[in-house]
Amino acid sequence: MRKTFATLLVFSFLLAARSAGAQGFRFIQPIAVPDAQLRQAIEQGQRLRGAAAPGLRQVPREVVEEAVKKIYAAYNTPEFRQYLSERFYDAERLVEAVNQKVPREAKLRLISINSAQTVSQQPAKDEQGREVSESQVLVVVRAQMEFTNAQGFQRREGESELLLQFRETPP
């Protein structure tokens, strides 16, 4: 009798543990891309891998490198917000998360710019109403976040894709 009771007790614990574990699943929600144009530009850039799309003029690599360096230097500073486009999905939330979760002295050190592809170009007007060429460039960057915490000096290396927008006076 005791053996049967013990077996039933163990069996009921196993069922309870199994059902409790099943309730803890989390669903991954994809991050929405704000519009179809950006999604198409990213997909096209991934196919090109370092060259401009046919019929487009490549934005000079020096210009792209200078822009990336400015963005990474502004990371974790009040100036960082100015580099985010008005079309950047939930920009304020990103800035707030950086301010709250990233250590104050954290810096992003640029390791390399792996590729830069011009994925789209179109005519546009600047703030003064002049004709400009607006280019979107997909840049793959390898960087390292460096900071010091209670465990000492820390570094976190990673790779990011940036979609940069450039406005130039047409040649």
C-alpha positions in Angstrom: 0.0 0.0 0.0 2.8 2.4 1.0 4.7 1.5 -2.2 1.6 2.3 -4.4 1.0 5.5 -2.5 4.7 6.5 -2.9 4.5 5.7 -6.6 1.4 7.7 -7.1 2.9 10.6 -5.2 6.1 10.6 -7.3 3.9 10.3 -10.5 1.8 13.3 -9.5 4.9 15.3 -8.8 6.3 14.5 -12.2 3.0 15.5 -13.9 2.9 18.8 -11.9 6.5 19.6 -12.8 5.9 18.8 -16.4 2.8 21.0 -16.6 4.5 23.8 -14.7 7.5 23.7 -17.0 5.2 24.0 -20.1 3.7 27.2 -18.7 7.1 28.9 -18.7 7.6 29.0 -22.5 8.1 32.4 -24.0 7.3 33.4 -27.5 9.8 35.3 -29.6 8.2 38.4 -31.2 10.1 39.6 -34.3 11.1 43.3 -34.3 9.1 45.1 -36.9 10.8 46.8 -39.8 9.1 50.2 -40.2 8.5 50.1 -43.9 8.9 48.0 -47.1 11.6 50.3 -48.6 14.0 49.7 -45.8 13.4 46.0 -45.8 14.0 45.9 -49.6 17.2 48.0 -49.2 18.6 45.6 -46.6 17.8 42.5 -48.6 19.4 44.1 -51.7 22.5 45.0 -49.7 22.9 41.5 -48.5 22.9 40.2 -52.1 25.4 42.8 -53.3 28.1 42.3 -50.6 30.3 45.4 -51.1 29.3 46.8 -54.4 26.7 49.4 -55.4 23.5 48.1 -57.0 23.5 48.2 -60.8 23.0 51.8 -62.1 23.9 53.4 -58.7 27.0 55.5 -57.8 28.8 54.1 -54.8 29.1 56.5 -51.9 32.9 56.8 -51.3 34.2 54.5 -48.6 36.0 57.4 -46.8 32.7 59.3 -46.4 31.0 56.1 -45.0 33.9 55.5 -42.6 33.9 59.1 -41.3 30.1 58.8 -40.7 30.4 55.5 -38.9 33.2 56.9 -36.7 31.1 59.9 -35.7 28.1 57.7 -34.8 30.3 55.3 -32.7 32.0 58.3 -31.0 28.6 59.7 -30.0 27.3 56.4 -28.6 26.4 56.8 -24.9 26.4 60.6 -25.1 23.6 63.1 -25.5 24.6 63.7 -29.1 23.7 60.1 -30.1 20.1 60.9 -30.7 20.9 63.3 -33.5 22.3 60.4 -35.6 19.0 58.4 -35.5 16.6 59.0 -38.4 13.1 60.1 -37.9 12.2 56.8 -39.6 14.2 54.8 -37.0 11.7 52.5 -35.2 11.2 53.6 -31.6 14.3 55.9 -31.4 13.4 57.3 -28.0 13.2 53.8 -26.5 16.7 53.0 -27.8 18.1 56.2 -26.4 16.4 55.5 -23.1 17.6 51.9 -22.9 21.2 53.0 -23.6 20.9 55.6 -20.9 19.5 53.2 -18.3 21.3 49.9 -19.1 24.7 50.8 -20.5 27.4 51.8 -18.0 28.1 55.5 -18.1 31.7 55.2 -19.1 31.1 52.5 -21.8 32.6 53.2 -25.2 32.2 51.6 -28.5 35.5 50.9 -30.2 35.3 50.4 -33.9 37.3 47.4 -34.9 36.6 47.3 -38.7 34.1 48.2 -41.4 33.6 45.0 -43.3 31.5 46.2 -46.2 29.6 49.2 -47.4 27.1 48.9 -50.2 25.0 51.7 -51.8 21.6 50.0 -52.0 19.4 52.9 -53.2 19.6 56.4 -54.6 16.9 58.8 -55.4 16.6 62.6 -56.0 15.4 64.6 -53.0 15.4 68.1 -51.6 17.4 69.3 -48.6 16.1 71.7 -45.9 16.8 74.7 -48.1 14.9 73.2 -51.1 17.9 72.4 -53.2 18.1 69.3 -55.3 20.3 66.5 -53.7 20.9 62.8 -54.2 19.7 60.7 -51.3 21.6 57.4 -50.9 21.1 54.6 -48.5 24.2 52.6 -47.7 24.2 49.3 -45.9 27.3 49.0 -43.7 28.6 45.9 -41.8 30.6 47.0 -38.8 32.6 45.0 -36.2 32.9 46.8 -32.9 33.7 46.2 -29.3 32.0 47.8 -26.2 34.4 48.5 -23.4 33.6 49.3 -19.8 34.6 48.7 -16.3 32.3 47.2 -13.6 32.7 45.3 -10.3 34.3 42.4 -12.1 36.9 44.7 -13.7 37.5 45.6 -17.3 34.9 44.1 -19.7 34.7 44.0 -23.5 31.9 42.7 -25.6 32.6 42.2 -29.3 30.0 42.0 -32.0 28.9 42.7 -35.5 26.2 45.2 -36.6 24.5 46.2 -39.7 23.8 49.9 -40.1 21.6 51.5 -42.8 23.0 55.0 -43.3 21.4 57.8 -45.3 23.6 60.3 -47.1 22.5 63.5 -48.9 24.9 64.8 -51.5 24.8 67.5 -54.2 24.6 65.6 -57.5 27.8 65.7 -59.6 
